[in-house]
């Protein structure tokens, strides 16, 4: 925690750790997937909504992190929690 810096410095790991393997959501293509589909990677899971001002503000930093660090070992996974279809989130992300 002492070395944590930047926009996510206040985040702390769950104690005790919690399994998220069964967390289900739709991928960017609209097809169902789970966190288990990213097995073997370190995943930064971001739950966000278009109506959440802090969520919208942090999205450019998460996008930059994904572009800079994405690899076979690391992935940013942003899961939208808006109710309804995915039209509004896709419009925002575009």
C-alpha positions as CSV (number, residue, x, y, z in Angstrom):
1,X,0.0,0.0,0.0
2,X,2.9,2.4,0.7
3,X,4.1,2.2,-2.9
4,X,0.6,2.6,-4.4
5,X,0.3,5.7,-6.5
6,X,-1.9,7.2,-9.1
7,X,-5.6,7.0,-9.7
8,X,-6.1,3.6,-8.1
9,X,-3.8,4.1,-5.1
10,X,-6.8,3.9,-2.6
11,X,-7.8,0.4,-3.8
12,X,-7.0,-2.4,-1.5
13,X,-7.2,-6.2,-2.2
14,X,-10.0,-8.1,-0.5
15,X,-9.0,-9.8,2.7
16,X,-9.6,-12.6,2.6
17,X,-9.4,-12.9,-1.2
18,X,-12.7,-13.6,-3.0
19,X,-13.1,-15.8,-6.1
20,X,-14.6,-13.9,-9.1
21,X,-14.2,-16.8,-11.5
22,X,-18.0,-17.2,-11.9
23,X,-18.6,-13.5,-12.5
24,X,-20.6,-13.4,-15.8
25,X,-21.0,-10.5,-18.2
26,X,-21.3,-9.8,-21.9
27,X,-18.0,-9.2,-23.8
28,X,-17.4,-6.4,-26.3
29,X,-19.0,-8.5,-29.0
30,X,-22.2,-9.0,-26.9
31,X,-21.4,-12.7,-26.3
32,X,-21.6,-14.1,-22.7
33,X,-18.3,-14.6,-20.9
34,X,-16.9,-14.9,-17.4
35,X,-13.7,-13.8,-15.6
36,X,-12.6,-17.4,-16.0
37,X,-12.2,-16.6,-19.7
38,X,-9.2,-14.5,-18.7
39,X,-7.6,-17.3,-16.7
40,X,-3.8,-17.0,-16.3
41,X,-3.9,-13.2,-16.6
42,X,-3.9,-10.5,-14.0
43,X,-7.2,-8.7,-14.5
44,X,-8.1,-5.2,-13.5
45,X,-11.9,-5.5,-13.2
46,X,-13.7,-2.2,-13.5
47,X,-17.5,-2.0,-12.9
48,X,-18.8,1.2,-14.4
49,X,-22.0,2.9,-15.6
50,X,-22.6,5.8,-18.0
51,X,-24.5,7.7,-15.3
52,X,-21.5,7.5,-12.9
53,X,-19.4,10.7,-13.3
54,X,-16.3,9.3,-11.6
55,X,-16.6,6.1,-13.8
56,X,-16.7,8.3,-16.9
57,X,-13.8,10.4,-15.7
58,X,-11.5,7.3,-15.1
59,X,-12.3,5.6,-18.4
60,X,-9.6,7.5,-20.4
61,X,-6.9,6.4,-17.8
62,X,-8.2,2.8,-18.0
63,X,-8.2,2.9,-21.8
64,X,-4.6,4.2,-21.8
65,X,-3.5,1.5,-19.3
66,X,-5.1,-1.2,-21.5
67,X,-3.3,0.1,-24.5
68,X,0.1,0.4,-22.7
69,X,0.1,-2.8,-20.6
70,X,-2.3,-5.3,-22.3
71,X,-0.5,-8.6,-22.8
72,X,-0.9,-12.3,-22.3
73,X,-0.4,-11.5,-18.6
74,X,-2.5,-8.4,-18.0
75,X,-6.0,-7.3,-19.1
76,X,-8.3,-4.4,-18.2
77,X,-11.9,-5.7,-18.2
78,X,-14.5,-2.9,-17.9
79,X,-18.0,-4.3,-17.2
80,X,-20.9,-1.9,-17.7
81,X,-23.7,-2.2,-15.1
82,X,-26.3,0.1,-16.8
83,X,-29.7,-1.4,-16.9
84,X,-31.1,-2.3,-20.4
85,X,-29.3,-2.9,-23.6
86,X,-25.7,-1.9,-24.5
87,X,-26.6,0.9,-26.9
88,X,-25.8,3.7,-24.4
89,X,-22.5,2.3,-23.1
90,X,-21.3,1.6,-26.6
91,X,-22.1,5.1,-27.7
92,X,-20.2,6.5,-24.7
93,X,-17.2,4.3,-25.4
94,X,-17.1,5.3,-29.1
